Amino acid sequence: MSSLSHAEIWTAIDALAKRFDMSPSAMAKMAGLDPTSFNRSKRGEGDSRPRWPSTESLAKVLEATGVGFSEFAALTERAPKPNPRAVPLIGFAQATAEDVFDETGAPLGAAWDEIDFPGLVDEGVYALEIAGDALAPVFRDGDRILVSPSVEPRRGDRVVVRTTGGELLVKELARVTARSVELASLNRTGRDRTLDLTEVVWIARILWASQ
């Protein structure tokens, strides 16, 4: 069986609670869990990082309800199937050109192709296709990274950075101060960078990567 998606897991939990005429909170409490374990605020809905229930919480719920995993998995069929949405795609080498992004880091011009990507909420995302092994083993040749210029990056996030010198960097955001941005290399062969804020045009957060 293929892996279950975030939406399918949470749909199955809701369906299981409904089968026993309970709310998800009541079902969690019955299983000996925190009553808020399955609340919508714990699911990461609307966030770029969906939150998943732990395997321990799922095991406790299935034990408490007497439902087997295969039966639980069948409940995922009630999950709505996401519609694919066209996402702008460009090769990393092409993305270094001056006229493919606007000042906010959003795609610009006719150089972009498109790929279908299901279930996206953020309308501003785009995809970059990695070429070569300079970012290996984190990102390899042919990998596609999904990038959002509208999601605020946080310390530890992998990011794409455009500099006033025309560079397009893929790094980890290590630290931001009032005057500078510190970027860590993704591998041992790369080098860390510290940029003055005046050298940074925009920073976009990497949400997902194909492997």
ABEGO torsion letter per residue (X at the ends): XBBBBAAAAAAAAAAAAAAAGBBAAAAAAAAGBBAAAABAAAAGBGBABBBBBBAAAAAAAAAAAGBBAAAAAAAAAABBBBBBBBBBBBBAAAAABAAABBAAGBBBEAABBBBBBBGBABAABBBBBBBEAAAOAABBBGBBBBBBAABBBBBGBBBBBBBAAGBBBBBBBABBBAABBBBBBABAABBBBBBBAAABABBBBBABBBX
